[in-house]
Amino acid sequence: MNRNDAARERRISWLTLAALWLFLLLLATLRPLVIPDEGRYGEIGRWMLHSGDWLTPRLNGLPFFHKPPYVYWLEAASLAVFGVHDWALRLGPALHAGLMLLTLYLASRQAMGEATARRAVWMFGSGLGFLIGGHYVNHDMAVACWIGVAIWCLGYAFLAGERPAPGLARLGFVACALGVLSKGLIGLALPGLVLLIWLLATGHWRRLHRLPWFSGLALFLALALPWFLLVEREHPGALDSLFVKHQFERYTEAVYNNPQPVWFYLPVLLLLMFPWALLVPLAWRRRPGGASAAAVPGPLAGPVVLLCWIWLLAILLFFSIPNSKLIGYVLPVLPPMALLASLGWERLAAGRPTAGRWLALLCAANLLGALVLVSRVGASTADGRAQDVARELVCAAAPGDTLWVSGGYPYDLPFYARWPRPLQVAGDWPAWRQRSGDGWQRELFEGADFDAAAAQVLQSPQALEAAGTRPGQWWVTLGRGAPATSGAWALHFQGAGWALYRSGGDSAAKRPEPAQHIGLAGCQHQGQHQ
């Protein structure tokens, strides 16, 4: 291939990267927040911006130490620039998904060439892992991205020559730090696990001492350490909650939600990378004469293919061991799967004139399927969301009003209503502390243990009933659950799943508004997703 042809092929690849990422951004605008995850994590970011407290993540004003703050910082910054919109929250995961796509392309091209790399990009970029996970508001895509960047950078640093490339190695240390800030210890442990096995298998471990350990660790500590020290000083016990309770115990114990069998991630990976996951085993198929299919041309190809297999199998096994399993945990293995699938396609379709057309048809079908799926999310999840109630509340309430909730926690309501204060959450908190599982109640009362003043938002049912006699009080609950003993609350609006009541009895249901009343800050910005 001459220089002009190579440049043209490279331009096509860059256009492919841009087109897939722009399509991801389009999908990010087509649906509301999904409950509970997106409502929870999105509201924490909004509250960080609203309160000005960038140190302590807070859910309903209560400290929330399930995850480190990196994702919340990005959310708050995006909301500050673009306004309080659900699509603004999705820019963070979309940027990390785009970086995963870019690093997959660059690493694959270096070892396998342009055609294999572009095909890997199409396979990763047309899978549901990228198209759905790439704009899902939680911590999984961010940590998956930085795990991948760390593995690519440190792996290629060892392949650069007798002495590991210092620049790539330092980038790997930085990626590990950002991974730790994204979701905790797995941001360091998983790249370390994959690379250690690979270094032992390839013999590169003999050059471990040549890594720029001093500068690399200095960068890692400068990025990762300050927040943990500051938050522990402000809230003693925060690190125990973060690392022991919500990481080590979640991994080793069976008391948390989402128990799944050990084989759970096999169908999950088939779904996230369909149909390309079916091609992955072909990358290990033996060629005629006994040569391994992994032995593709190029000095880097063999070690990189081995790295991809170790990457895939080690992380898959790591997350298959614990009882609690979530789909997003295996996002880190999708890039190596895409490269292996690209090699599998090469061996399945080599020399077939229609192979390119079939690849294009399958990619187009995946993109169309994702578009249809995302477009239907709003209608199919309406009864679990409080967005319709928020739309009503934001123009009916006054800035000084108080909002009560019971019967559940409407994670998306404060975000869509841009509610300026924590909600008053009524329930039997002493009893819930004794028997509550891994749900919204535990999220709130665990946070209350770190801040006695903020804990005042956890109220009794009697306080809710008394509030109905005072003006300026609102109550959101599942269904139509007004207390039988009180006629003070009047139904104001019935949503798809949540009901909005107003204090003051039936006479207050149509309370006239002052002429100057314009509702809360978001009143003039209605018209969001239905």
C-alpha positions as CSV (number, residue, x, y, z in Angstrom):
1,M,0.0,0.0,0.0
2,N,1.5,3.3,-1.0
3,R,1.6,6.4,1.2
4,N,-1.5,8.0,-0.3
5,D,-3.6,4.9,0.1
6,A,-2.4,4.5,3.7
7,A,-3.3,8.1,4.5
8,R,-6.8,7.6,2.9
9,E,-7.4,4.5,5.0
10,R,-6.3,6.3,8.1
11,R,-8.7,9.2,7.4
12,I,-11.5,6.7,7.0
13,S,-10.7,5.2,10.4
14,W,-10.7,8.6,12.0
15,L,-14.1,9.4,10.4
16,T,-15.4,6.1,11.7
17,L,-14.3,7.0,15.3
18,A,-16.0,10.4,15.0
19,A,-19.2,9.0,13.5
20,L,-19.6,6.3,16.2
21,W,-19.0,8.8,19.0
22,L,-21.5,11.3,17.5
23,F,-24.1,8.6,17.2
24,L,-23.5,7.8,20.9
25,L,-24.1,11.5,21.7
26,L,-27.3,11.3,19.8
27,L,-28.5,8.3,21.8
28,A,-27.6,10.2,25.0
29,T,-30.2,12.9,24.2
30,L,-33.1,10.4,23.6
31,R,-34.1,9.1,27.0
32,P,-34.7,10.3,30.6
33,L,-32.7,9.1,33.6
34,V,-33.1,5.5,34.5
35,I,-33.9,4.8,38.2
36,P,-32.2,4.1,40.6
37,D,-28.6,4.4,39.3
38,E,-28.8,7.4,37.0
39,G,-31.1,9.3,39.3
40,R,-28.9,8.7,42.3
41,Y,-25.5,9.5,40.7
42,G,-26.8,12.4,38.6
43,E,-28.4,14.1,41.6
44,I,-25.2,13.7,43.6
45,G,-23.4,15.6,40.9
46,R,-26.1,18.3,40.7
47,W,-26.0,18.7,44.5
48,M,-22.3,19.1,44.4
49,L,-22.7,22.0,42.0
50,H,-25.6,23.5,43.9
51,S,-24.1,23.3,47.4
52,G,-20.6,24.2,46.4
53,D,-19.2,21.3,48.4
54,W,-16.8,19.6,46.0
55,L,-15.3,17.5,48.8
56,T,-18.1,15.4,50.1
57,P,-20.5,13.6,47.7
58,R,-24.0,13.9,49.1
59,L,-27.3,12.2,48.4
60,N,-30.2,14.2,49.7
61,G,-27.7,16.3,51.7
62,L,-26.3,13.2,53.4
63,P,-22.7,12.1,52.9
64,F,-22.5,9.2,50.3
65,F,-19.3,7.3,50.5
66,H,-20.1,4.4,48.2
67,K,-17.8,5.7,45.5
68,P,-14.9,8.3,45.1
69,P,-15.8,11.7,43.6
70,Y,-14.2,11.7,40.1
71,V,-17.5,11.0,38.3
72,Y,-19.4,13.6,40.4
73,W,-16.8,16.2,39.7
74,L,-17.2,15.7,36.0
75,E,-21.0,15.8,36.3
76,A,-21.0,19.0,38.3
77,A,-18.6,20.6,35.8
78,S,-20.7,19.6,32.9
79,L,-23.9,20.8,34.5
80,A,-22.2,24.1,35.3
81,V,-21.3,24.6,31.6
82,F,-24.4,23.2,29.9
83,G,-27.1,23.6,32.5
84,V,-29.1,21.0,34.5
85,H,-30.1,18.5,31.8
86,D,-29.9,14.8,31.8
87,W,-27.9,14.8,28.6
88,A,-25.3,17.0,30.3
89,L,-24.8,14.2,32.9
90,R,-24.1,11.8,30.0
91,L,-21.2,13.7,28.6
92,G,-18.9,12.2,31.2
93,P,-19.5,8.5,30.4
94,A,-19.6,9.4,26.7
95,L,-16.2,11.0,26.8
96,H,-14.8,7.9,28.6
97,A,-16.4,5.6,26.0
98,G,-14.9,7.7,23.3
99,L,-11.5,7.4,24.9
100,M,-11.9,3.6,25.1
101,L,-12.7,3.5,21.4
102,L,-9.7,5.7,20.6
103,T,-7.2,3.7,22.6
104,L,-8.5,0.5,21.1
105,Y,-7.9,1.9,17.7
106,L,-4.4,3.2,18.4
107,A,-3.3,0.0,20.2
108,S,-4.8,-2.3,17.6
109,R,-3.3,-0.4,14.7
110,Q,0.1,-0.5,16.2
111,A,0.1,-4.3,16.5
112,M,-2.3,-5.5,13.8
113,G,-2.6,-2.8,11.1
114,E,-5.2,-0.5,9.9
115,A,-7.8,-3.0,8.6
116,T,-7.9,-5.1,11.8
117,A,-8.0,-2.0,14.0
118,R,-10.9,-0.3,12.1
119,R,-12.9,-3.5,12.2
120,A,-12.3,-3.8,16.0
121,V,-13.5,-0.2,16.3
122,W,-16.7,-1.0,14.4
123,M,-17.3,-4.1,16.5
124,F,-16.8,-2.3,19.8
125,G,-18.6,0.8,18.7
126,S,-21.7,-1.1,17.4
127,G,-22.1,-3.2,20.5
128,L,-24.6,-2.4,23.3
129,G,-21.7,-2.1,25.8
130,F,-20.6,1.0,24.0
131,L,-24.0,2.3,22.7
132,I,-25.8,1.9,26.1
133,G,-23.0,1.8,28.6
134,G,-21.4,4.7,26.9
135,H,-24.0,7.1,28.1
136,Y,-25.3,5.4,31.3
137,V,-24.8,7.7,34.3
138,N,-22.8,5.7,36.8
139,H,-19.1,4.9,37.5
140,D,-18.7,1.8,35.4
141,M,-17.6,3.4,32.1
142,A,-15.2,5.7,33.7
143,V,-13.3,3.0,35.6
144,A,-13.5,0.7,32.6
145,C,-11.9,3.4,30.5
146,W,-9.0,4.0,32.9
147,I,-8.4,0.3,33.5
148,G,-8.1,-0.1,29.7
149,V,-5.8,2.9,29.3
150,A,-3.6,1.7,32.1
151,I,-3.3,-1.8,30.5
152,W,-2.6,-0.5,27.0
153,C,-0.1,2.1,28.1
154,L,1.9,-0.1,30.5
155,G,1.7,-3.1,28.2
156,Y,3.1,-1.1,25.2
157,A,5.7,0.5,27.4
158,F,7.2,-3.0,27.9
159,L,7.0,-3.7,24.2
160,A,8.8,-0.5,23.2
161,G,12.3,-2.0,23.7
162,E,14.8,-3.3,26.3
163,R,13.9,-0.4,28.6
164,P,10.1,0.3,29.1
165,A,9.0,3.5,27.4
166,P,8.9,6.0,30.4
167,G,6.3,8.3,28.9
168,L,3.8,5.5,28.3
169,A,4.5,4.0,31.7
170,R,3.8,7.3,33.4
171,L,0.5,7.6,31.5
172,G,-0.3,4.2,32.8
173,F,0.3,5.3,36.4
174,V,-1.9,8.4,35.8
175,A,-4.6,6.1,34.4
176,C,-4.5,3.9,37.5
177,A,-4.9,7.0,39.7
178,L,-7.9,8.2,37.7
179,G,-9.3,4.6,37.9
180,V,-9.0,4.7,41.7
181,L,-10.7,8.1,41.8
182,S,-13.5,6.7,39.6
183,K,-14.4,3.6,41.5
184,G,-11.9,2.7,44.1
185,L,-9.3,-0.1,44.4
186,I,-10.3,-2.0,41.2
187,G,-8.8,1.0,39.2
188,L,-5.4,-0.2,40.4
189,A,-6.0,-3.9,41.2
190,L,-7.4,-5.0,37.8
191,P,-4.6,-3.4,35.6
192,G,-2.1,-4.8,38.1
193,L,-3.6,-8.3,37.9
194,V,-3.7,-8.4,34.1
195,L,-0.3,-7.0,33.6
196,L,1.3,-9.2,36.3
197,I,0.0,-12.4,34.6
198,W,1.1,-11.1,31.2
199,L,4.6,-10.1,32.4
200,L,5.1,-13.5,33.9
201,A,3.8,-15.3,30.8
202,T,6.0,-13.2,28.4
203,G,9.1,-12.9,30.5
204,H,8.9,-9.1,30.6
205,W,8.8,-9.3,34.4
206,R,12.6,-9.2,34.4
207,R,12.4,-5.5,33.3
208,L,10.0,-4.4,36.0
209,H,12.8,-2.7,37.8
210,R,13.3,-0.5,34.8
211,L,9.9,1.2,35.1
212,P,10.0,4.9,36.2
213,W,8.8,3.9,39.6
214,F,9.7,7.1,41.4
215,S,8.0,9.5,39.0
216,G,5.2,7.1,38.2
217,L,4.3,6.6,41.9
218,A,4.7,10.3,42.5
219,L,2.1,11.1,39.8
220,F,-0.2,8.4,41.1
221,L,-0.1,9.6,44.7
222,A,-0.4,13.3,43.7
223,L,-3.6,12.5,41.8
224,A,-5.2,9.8,43.9
225,L,-4.2,10.5,47.5
226,P,-5.4,14.1,48.4
227,W,-9.1,13.5,48.3
228,F,-9.0,10.4,50.4
229,L,-6.9,12.2,53.1
230,L,-9.1,15.3,53.1
231,V,-12.4,13.4,53.2
232,E,-11.2,11.2,56.1
233,R,-10.1,14.2,58.0
234,E,-13.5,15.8,57.5
235,H,-15.6,12.6,58.0
236,P,-13.7,10.1,60.1
237,G,-14.6,6.6,59.0
238,A,-15.3,7.5,55.4
239,L,-12.5,5.4,54.1
240,D,-13.7,2.4,56.1
241,S,-17.1,2.8,54.6
242,L,-15.7,3.2,51.1
243,F,-13.0,0.5,51.0
244,V,-14.1,-2.0,53.6
245,K,-17.9,-1.9,53.5
246,H,-18.6,-1.0,49.9
247,Q,-15.7,-2.7,48.2
248,F,-14.1,-5.5,50.2
249,E,-17.4,-6.7,51.8
250,R,-19.4,-6.4,48.6
251,Y,-16.8,-8.6,47.0
252,T,-16.5,-11.3,49.7
253,E,-20.0,-11.4,51.3
254,A,-23.4,-12.6,50.1
255,V,-25.5,-10.0,51.8
256,Y,-25.8,-7.4,49.0
257,N,-28.2,-7.1,46.1
258,N,-28.0,-8.8,42.7
259,P,-26.9,-12.4,43.6
260,Q,-26.1,-14.2,40.4
261,P,-24.7,-17.6,39.4
262,V,-21.0,-17.9,38.5
263,W,-21.8,-18.1,34.7
264,F,-23.8,-14.9,34.7
265,Y,-21.3,-12.9,32.7
266,L,-21.1,-15.3,29.8
267,P,-24.6,-14.4,28.4
268,V,-24.0,-10.8,29.5
269,L,-20.9,-10.5,27.3
270,L,-22.8,-12.2,24.4
271,L,-25.5,-9.5,24.8
272,L,-23.1,-6.5,25.2
273,M,-21.0,-7.6,22.2
274,F,-23.6,-9.4,20.0
275,P,-22.9,-10.8,17.5
276,W,-19.2,-10.2,17.7
277,A,-18.7,-12.2,20.9
278,L,-19.3,-15.4,18.8
279,L,-16.2,-14.7,16.8
280,V,-13.8,-14.4,19.8
281,P,-13.1,-18.2,20.1
282,L,-11.9,-18.2,16.5
283,A,-9.0,-16.0,17.5
284,W,-7.6,-19.1,19.2
285,R,-8.3,-21.5,16.4
286,R,-5.4,-23.6,15.1
287,R,-4.3,-23.0,11.6
288,P,-3.4,-25.8,9.2
289,G,0.1,-27.1,10.1
290,G,-0.4,-26.5,13.8
291,A,0.4,-22.7,14.0
292,S,-1.8,-20.8,16.4
293,A,-4.1,-18.3,15.0
294,A,-2.7,-15.9,17.5
295,A,0.5,-15.9,15.6
296,V,-0.5,-13.1,13.2
297,P,2.2,-11.1,11.4
298,G,4.1,-8.4,13.1
299,P,6.5,-8.4,16.1
300,L,3.9,-7.0,18.5
301,A,1.0,-9.1,17.4
302,G,1.7,-12.2,19.4
303,P,2.3,-10.4,22.8
304,V,-0.7,-8.1,22.2
305,V,-3.1,-11.0,21.4
306,L,-1.8,-12.8,24.5
307,L,-2.4,-9.6,26.5
308,C,-6.0,-9.5,25.2
309,W,-6.7,-13.1,26.2
310,I,-5.3,-12.6,29.7
311,W,-7.2,-9.3,30.0
312,L,-10.5,-10.9,29.1
313,L,-10.1,-14.1,31.2
314,A,-8.6,-12.6,34.3
315,I,-11.2,-9.8,34.7
316,L,-14.0,-12.1,33.8
317,L,-12.9,-14.6,36.5
318,F,-12.4,-11.8,39.0
319,F,-16.0,-10.6,38.7
320,S,-17.5,-14.1,38.4
321,I,-16.2,-15.1,41.9
322,P,-18.4,-12.8,44.2
323,N,-22.0,-13.5,44.8
324,S,-23.1,-9.9,43.8
325,K,-22.8,-9.2,40.1
326,L,-23.9,-6.2,37.9
327,I,-23.7,-5.9,34.2
328,G,-21.5,-2.9,34.1
329,Y,-18.7,-4.7,36.0
330,V,-17.5,-6.4,32.8
331,L,-17.2,-3.3,30.7
332,P,-13.4,-3.3,31.0
333,V,-13.1,-6.5,29.0
334,L,-15.0,-5.2,25.9
335,P,-12.0,-3.6,24.1
336,P,-9.9,-6.9,24.1
337,M,-13.0,-8.8,23.1
338,A,-13.4,-6.4,20.1
339,L,-9.8,-6.9,19.0
340,L,-10.1,-10.7,19.3
341,A,-13.4,-10.7,17.5
342,S,-11.8,-8.7,14.7
343,L,-9.1,-11.4,14.4
344,G,-11.8,-14.1,14.5
345,W,-13.7,-12.3,11.6
346,E,-10.4,-12.2,9.7
347,R,-10.0,-15.9,9.9
348,L,-13.6,-16.7,9.2
349,A,-14.1,-14.4,6.3
350,A,-10.6,-14.1,4.8
351,G,-10.8,-14.0,1.0
352,R,-14.6,-13.9,0.8
353,P,-15.8,-11.1,-1.5
354,T,-19.0,-10.4,0.4
355,A,-17.4,-10.2,3.9
356,G,-17.3,-6.4,3.9
357,R,-20.9,-6.1,3.0
358,W,-21.9,-8.6,5.8
359,L,-19.8,-6.6,8.3
360,A,-21.5,-3.3,7.3
361,L,-25.0,-4.9,7.4
362,L,-24.4,-6.4,10.9
363,C,-23.1,-3.1,12.2
364,A,-26.0,-1.1,10.8
365,A,-28.5,-3.6,12.3
366,N,-26.8,-3.1,15.7
367,L,-26.9,0.7,15.5
368,L,-30.6,0.6,14.4
369,G,-31.4,-1.8,17.2
370,A,-29.8,0.5,19.8
371,L,-31.6,3.5,18.5
372,V,-35.0,1.7,18.8
373,L,-34.1,0.4,22.3
374,V,-33.1,3.8,23.6
375,S,-36.1,5.5,22.1
376,R,-38.4,3.2,24.0
377,V,-36.8,3.6,27.4
378,G,-38.9,6.7,28.5
379,A,-42.3,5.0,27.9
380,S,-41.3,1.7,29.4
381,T,-39.9,3.2,32.6
382,A,-42.5,6.0,33.2
383,D,-44.1,4.4,36.3
384,G,-40.8,4.1,38.1
385,R,-39.8,7.7,37.6
386,A,-41.0,10.9,39.2
387,Q,-40.2,13.1,36.3
388,D,-43.8,13.9,35.5
389,V,-44.3,14.9,39.2
390,A,-41.2,17.1,39.0
391,R,-42.5,18.9,36.0
392,E,-45.7,19.7,37.9
393,L,-44.0,20.6,41.1
394,V,-41.4,22.9,39.6
395,C,-44.0,25.5,38.6
396,A,-46.5,24.9,41.4
397,A,-44.1,25.2,44.4
398,A,-42.6,28.4,45.8
399,P,-38.8,28.6,46.5
400,G,-39.4,28.4,50.3
401,D,-41.7,25.4,50.3
402,T,-40.8,22.0,51.9
403,L,-40.9,18.7,50.1
404,W,-41.7,15.4,51.9
405,V,-41.4,11.9,50.5
406,S,-42.5,8.5,51.8
407,G,-43.1,5.0,50.5
408,G,-39.9,5.0,48.5
409,Y,-37.2,7.4,47.4
410,P,-37.7,9.3,44.0
411,Y,-34.1,9.5,43.0
412,D,-34.8,11.6,39.9
413,L,-37.2,14.1,41.5
414,P,-34.7,16.5,43.0
415,F,-32.7,16.6,39.8
416,Y,-35.6,17.3,37.4
417,A,-37.2,19.7,39.9
418,R,-33.9,21.4,40.7
419,W,-35.1,21.3,44.3
420,P,-32.9,23.6,46.3
421,R,-33.0,21.8,49.7
422,P,-32.8,18.1,50.8
423,L,-36.1,16.3,50.9
424,Q,-37.7,15.4,54.2
425,V,-37.9,11.6,54.1
426,A,-40.6,10.0,56.4
427,G,-40.4,6.5,57.6
428,D,-39.8,4.1,60.5
429,W,-36.0,4.7,60.6
430,P,-35.3,2.8,63.9
431,A,-36.9,-0.3,62.4
432,W,-35.2,0.1,59.1
433,R,-31.8,0.3,60.7
434,Q,-32.5,-3.1,62.2
435,R,-33.8,-4.9,59.1
436,S,-33.1,-2.8,56.0
437,G,-31.4,-4.5,53.1
438,D,-29.1,-3.0,50.5
439,G,-31.6,-0.3,49.4
440,W,-32.4,3.4,49.5
441,Q,-33.1,3.4,53.3
442,R,-29.5,2.1,54.0
443,E,-28.0,4.6,51.6
444,L,-29.7,7.4,53.6
445,F,-29.2,6.3,57.2
446,E,-25.6,5.3,56.6
447,G,-24.9,8.8,55.3
448,A,-26.7,10.3,58.3
449,D,-24.2,8.6,60.6
450,F,-21.5,11.0,59.2
451,D,-23.4,14.3,59.7
452,A,-25.8,14.8,62.6
453,A,-27.1,18.1,61.3
454,A,-27.9,16.7,57.8
455,A,-29.5,13.7,59.5
456,Q,-32.5,15.8,60.5
457,V,-34.0,15.1,57.0
458,L,-34.9,11.6,58.2
459,Q,-38.3,12.1,59.8
460,S,-41.0,10.1,61.4
461,P,-44.5,9.3,59.9
462,Q,-46.0,11.5,62.6
463,A,-43.9,14.5,61.5
464,L,-45.2,14.0,58.0
465,E,-48.8,14.0,59.2
466,A,-48.2,17.1,61.2
467,A,-46.7,18.9,58.2
468,G,-49.9,18.5,56.3
469,T,-51.5,21.2,58.5
470,R,-48.9,23.8,57.6
471,P,-48.8,25.9,54.5
472,G,-46.1,25.5,51.9
473,Q,-45.7,21.7,52.3
474,W,-45.6,19.2,49.5
475,W,-45.6,15.4,49.7
476,V,-44.6,12.8,47.1
477,T,-45.5,9.2,47.6
478,L,-46.0,6.0,45.6
479,G,-49.7,5.8,44.5
480,R,-52.4,7.5,46.6
481,G,-51.3,6.8,50.1
482,A,-52.6,9.7,52.1
483,P,-52.8,8.9,55.8
484,A,-56.3,7.8,56.8
485,T,-56.1,9.7,60.0
486,S,-55.5,13.1,58.4
487,G,-57.5,15.1,55.9
488,A,-54.8,17.8,55.7
489,W,-53.1,16.5,52.5
490,A,-55.0,17.0,49.2
491,L,-54.1,15.3,46.0
492,H,-52.6,17.9,43.6
493,F,-51.3,15.7,40.8
494,Q,-51.3,11.9,40.0
495,G,-48.3,10.8,38.0
496,A,-47.6,7.6,36.3
497,G,-46.1,6.1,39.5
498,W,-45.9,8.8,42.1
499,A,-48.5,11.1,43.5
500,L,-48.1,14.7,44.6
501,Y,-50.0,16.1,47.5
502,R,-50.3,19.6,48.9
503,S,-50.8,20.6,52.5
504,G,-53.8,22.5,53.8
505,G,-56.7,20.1,53.1
506,D,-59.1,20.2,50.2
507,S,-59.3,24.0,50.3
508,A,-55.7,24.3,49.6
509,A,-55.7,22.1,46.5
510,K,-56.4,25.1,44.2
511,R,-54.6,27.7,46.3
512,P,-54.3,30.9,44.1
513,E,-50.8,31.8,43.3
514,P,-49.5,35.4,43.7
515,A,-49.1,37.2,40.5
516,Q,-45.4,37.3,40.9
517,H,-45.0,33.6,41.6
518,I,-43.1,31.9,38.8
519,G,-42.2,28.6,40.5
520,L,-38.7,27.2,40.9
521,A,-35.6,27.8,38.7
522,G,-36.5,25.1,36.2
523,C,-40.1,26.2,35.6
524,Q,-39.2,28.0,32.4
525,H,-37.3,25.0,31.1
526,Q,-40.0,22.4,30.7
527,G,-40.4,20.2,27.7
528,Q,-38.0,17.5,28.7
529,H,-38.4,13.8,27.7
530,Q,-41.7,12.3,28.4
